[in-house]
Structures are given as C-alpha cells and as structure tokens.
C-alpha cells in the first residue's frame, strides 16, 4: 500500500487525514494527481499562515495568490497545463454540452448513458458553484476552483469505471486520464 504524508506526518494537518491506495484496485491517475495537488496546497497554505501579512504581500500580491497561472509558489503551475477552462453561455448549457461531449468522447451506449445520469447530476451539483456568471477577467482561475472541478470529474470517472460493459480501451484511457475541464459562465460584455 502506498502512503503520502506531508507536514511532518501529522495526519491532523492533512485535508483528508492522509491518502492511501490499494495495490489490488486500479486507481485513476487523475485521483492520485488531485490528491497530490491538495496535499501540496495544504503544505503551502500552512507555510503561508506562518508569514505576517506584510511578508505575504512581499512574496506575492494578494490578488494573484492561488491563481493557477500566477502563483508560482503554489501547485497551480502544475495544474495549469492539465485543466482546460471552458466558457459556457449558462449553467444549463455547461451541463448539457459537458455531458454530450463526455458521452461522445467515451463512446458510451444509450444504456450506459442512462446508467450514468445520476453521476452527471452529481457532477453538475459539484460544479454548480463554479457556474455563477462572472465578469471576464485576465486573471487565471483560482486553484480552489480548478481542484473542485477536478474532483467533480474524478467522481464522474469513478462512476464510469463501474459500468459493467465498459470497453477495455476506454477503461485503460480513463485510468490514465490526466486532464479535466473547468466549466465557467462569463457575463456578456455590453
């Protein structure tokens, strides 16, 4: 069994009390990556909490802290090339288009799609807070939003992997999946 610990192995400091994987059950790479990102993020947050506000500002401007493309001290740069920000005209469109493209990309049958409807519902509920219309910005997304979208996609992947008649090549591809979508809704500019 593999174990990952951070912050001097004090499990009370970890987001989920530590992470372990079974050698007998395949674990998607995406899950392992997100676990690693969250553990490193907790470590950076712990480090930053030791700084005074003035010291934190010297390290990085507050508006850039934990921004995926700007905060080079966080795990954001590692996630930057793995997450695809995708803009949608509305929350409903995000759900519909994401579900349609996922079904097409995975080559799911009608029966498999019907079986996954609760999983798509759960994905939507997990990303719904990210789908509040926001003003367009030049800033990269926050690490928290990226991780939230990643966890929602991970949950969906785990449900897909439970399908009984999943094609072997699709299963292999899902276990090796390293990328995910950050759905966003932007206000229309006047």
Helices and strands as residue ranges (DSSP letters): E 2-4, G 11-13, E 19-21, H 29-49, H 53-59, G 62-64, H 76-80, E 83-88, H 91-106, H 110-115, H 117-127, G 128-131, H 143-161, H 168-176, E 180-185
